[in-house]
């Protein structure tokens, strides 16, 4: 499964993969419901009709799929989305792999998610917005601390 944040990204990469001989099916909001069902059947089939499901977060919940690798082409905007996307693989004790492509703009959220996972903390409160607010608050407090040190050294 390859996850994208937008349908435009999903369509562009789907086109690229097909142009380069990789068979894909789509699962996003602009694909009619009947076609989504057909696409899932192609993806799930044992014969290997299609080994790559190109999707948005519409596929992150409620689907019973046997997936051994999740690729996050676009890094998700919240930790909850991360949780649901990664939950598509390694279900019921099976082995699975998750690969996230992380742009520089996503590194703050990524590092917070990594720390939360390593310390067994909840991911519920992490989002791009909350992490940016925390980072801004930290920078403001650091600046206040520096200005107080400068003031006290002048007296």
C-alpha positions as CSV (number, residue, x, y, z in Angstrom):
1,X,0.0,0.0,0.0
2,X,1.3,3.4,-0.9
3,X,-0.4,6.3,1.0
4,X,-0.8,9.9,-0.2
5,X,-2.3,13.0,1.4
6,X,-4.0,14.1,-1.7
7,X,-5.8,12.5,-4.7
8,X,-3.6,14.6,-7.1
9,X,-0.4,13.1,-5.6
10,X,-2.0,9.7,-5.7
11,X,-3.0,10.0,-9.4
12,X,0.4,11.4,-10.4
13,X,2.4,8.6,-8.8
14,X,-0.1,6.0,-10.0
15,X,0.5,7.2,-13.6
16,X,4.3,7.2,-13.1
17,X,4.2,3.6,-11.8
18,X,2.0,2.3,-14.6
19,X,4.2,4.1,-17.2
20,X,7.2,2.2,-15.7
21,X,5.6,-1.3,-15.7
22,X,4.3,-1.5,-12.1
23,X,0.7,-2.6,-12.0
24,X,-1.4,-0.5,-9.6
25,X,-5.0,0.0,-8.5
26,X,-6.4,3.2,-6.9
27,X,-8.4,3.7,-3.8
28,X,-9.4,7.3,-3.1
29,X,-12.6,9.5,-3.0
30,X,-12.7,10.2,-6.7
31,X,-12.8,6.5,-7.5
32,X,-16.5,5.3,-7.7
33,X,-17.5,3.0,-4.9
34,X,-18.0,0.0,-7.2
35,X,-14.6,0.5,-8.8
36,X,-13.0,0.7,-5.4
37,X,-14.5,-2.7,-4.5
38,X,-13.2,-4.1,-7.7
39,X,-9.7,-2.6,-7.1
40,X,-9.6,-4.1,-3.6
41,X,-10.4,-7.5,-5.1
42,X,-7.6,-7.2,-7.6
43,X,-5.2,-6.1,-4.9
44,X,-6.3,-9.0,-2.6
45,X,-6.3,-11.7,-5.2
46,X,-3.9,-14.6,-4.8
47,X,-3.0,-14.6,-8.5
48,X,-1.2,-11.3,-8.1
49,X,-3.4,-9.2,-10.5
50,X,-2.0,-6.2,-8.8
51,X,0.5,-5.9,-6.0
52,X,0.3,-2.2,-5.4
53,X,-2.6,-0.2,-3.9
54,X,-2.2,3.5,-4.4
55,X,-4.5,5.2,-1.9
56,X,-5.4,8.1,0.4
57,X,-6.4,7.9,4.0
58,X,-9.8,6.5,2.8
59,X,-8.0,3.1,2.9
60,X,-6.4,3.7,6.3
61,X,-9.4,2.3,8.3
62,X,-12.0,-0.4,8.0
63,X,-10.4,-2.6,5.4
64,X,-9.4,-6.2,6.0
65,X,-6.3,-6.5,3.9
66,X,-3.2,-8.7,4.1
67,X,-0.5,-6.2,3.6
68,X,3.2,-6.8,4.2
69,X,4.5,-3.3,3.4
70,X,3.1,0.2,3.8
71,X,4.8,3.0,2.1
72,X,3.9,6.5,3.2
73,X,4.8,8.6,0.1
74,X,3.4,11.7,1.8
75,X,4.0,11.9,5.5
76,X,0.7,12.1,7.3
77,X,-0.5,15.2,9.1
78,X,-1.4,13.7,12.4
79,X,-0.1,10.9,14.6
80,X,-3.5,9.3,14.5
81,X,-3.3,9.0,10.7
82,X,0.2,7.5,11.2
83,X,-1.3,5.0,13.6
84,X,-4.1,4.0,11.2
85,X,-1.8,3.8,8.1
86,X,0.8,1.6,9.9
87,X,-2.1,-0.5,11.2
88,X,-2.7,-1.8,7.7
89,X,0.4,-4.1,8.0
90,X,1.5,-6.7,10.6
91,X,-2.0,-7.6,11.6
92,X,-2.9,-10.5,13.8
93,X,0.8,-11.2,14.6
94,X,2.0,-11.2,11.0
95,X,5.2,-9.5,10.1
96,X,5.1,-6.2,8.3
97,X,7.2,-3.2,7.2
98,X,6.4,0.5,7.2
99,X,8.5,3.0,5.2
100,X,8.0,6.7,5.5
101,X,9.3,9.2,3.0
102,X,10.0,12.3,5.2
103,X,10.4,15.8,3.7
104,X,12.3,18.4,5.7
105,X,8.9,20.1,6.6
106,X,7.8,16.8,8.2
107,X,10.9,16.2,10.4
108,X,9.6,17.9,13.5
109,X,6.4,15.7,13.7
110,X,8.5,12.6,12.7
111,X,10.9,13.1,15.6
112,X,8.0,13.6,18.1
113,X,6.3,10.4,16.8
114,X,9.6,8.5,17.2
115,X,10.1,9.7,20.7
116,X,6.5,8.8,21.6
117,X,6.9,5.3,20.2
118,X,10.3,4.8,22.0
119,X,8.9,6.0,25.3
120,X,5.6,4.2,24.9
121,X,3.6,7.4,25.1
122,X,0.3,8.1,23.4
123,X,0.3,9.5,19.9
124,X,-3.2,11.0,20.4
125,X,-2.1,14.6,20.9
126,X,0.5,14.8,18.2
127,X,-0.3,16.7,15.0
128,X,1.6,19.0,12.7
129,X,-0.2,22.0,14.3
130,X,0.4,20.9,17.9
131,X,4.1,20.1,17.3
132,X,4.6,23.5,15.5
133,X,2.9,25.3,18.5
134,X,5.1,23.4,21.0
135,X,8.3,24.2,18.9
136,X,7.3,27.9,18.7
137,X,6.6,28.1,22.4
138,X,10.0,26.5,23.2
139,X,11.8,29.0,20.9
140,X,10.0,31.9,22.6
141,X,10.9,30.6,26.0
142,X,14.5,30.1,25.0
143,X,14.6,33.7,23.6
144,X,13.1,35.0,26.9
145,X,15.8,33.1,28.8
146,X,18.5,34.6,26.6
147,X,17.2,38.1,27.0
148,X,17.0,37.7,30.8
149,X,20.6,36.5,30.9
150,X,21.7,39.6,28.8
151,X,19.7,41.9,31.1
152,X,21.2,40.4,34.3
153,X,24.8,40.6,32.9
154,X,24.4,44.3,32.1
155,X,23.5,45.1,35.7
